Amino acid sequence: MVTQLASSNQQGIIYPDSDGQPMADNTKQFELIVLIKKNLDLLFANDPHVFVAGDLLWYPVEGSNTTRRAPDAMVVFGRPKQDRGSYLQWREDNIPPQVVFEILSPGNSAKEMIAKYKFYERYGVEEYYLYDPDTSELSGWLRSGNELTEIPEMSGWVSPRLGIRFELSDGELLIYRPNGQRFLSYEELDQQREQERQRAEQAEAELQALRALLQERGINPEQL
């Protein structure tokens, strides 16, 4: 994220890039936010017109610097990948984030979460997903006209925009890419890369052994 203290428009109104609130209240919440945000980055890595952000202040209304929210993760289709201090919607072709995620923490009050829901409903979010890691409760809402309507069953739900699938297994939230691969943590991704490296090295060693055997028998492997 670009280091920037404030953004302003021609009228001199300042749109702060920070609300002074922490990104997460505990390690469990932080890890889930990072897991979702970074896997969404990977999912849309090759699409220059999908912007993914975490804990970025979104200002939907020009002229109001108090009308704002910072979703734990958000996805905007139709906007370029680039660093931003905040998301000023009127400078982004007036495109709101279509998908937002919130990970509930013990510090979130019911009043605060209702206010977030109403904000996302009012300002054009198409899909809103809320997960409580303490109760393993996953909720989702999908836009229908001017309202966000609750999704009756989230386990097995496939996001219309993202194509990802949500599952709940033994009290754990699992998210799968359209190709069926599960969202992986940094540690799991590192292990996966190491296993792929080892397989590649083994395959190369077997190929070289085969070449040597063929040469011992007077066969030029390059002519096969």
PyMOL commands that set and color helices and strands:
alter all, ss='L'
color gray80, all
select helices_A, chain A and resi 27-43+89-91+110-122+186-216+221-223
alter helices_A, ss='H'
color red, helices_A
select strands_A, chain A and resi 6-8+14-16+50-53+58-59+73-77+87-88+99-103+127-132+137-144+147-150+165-169+172-176
alter strands_A, ss='S'
color yellow, strands_A
deselect
rebuild
show_as cartoon
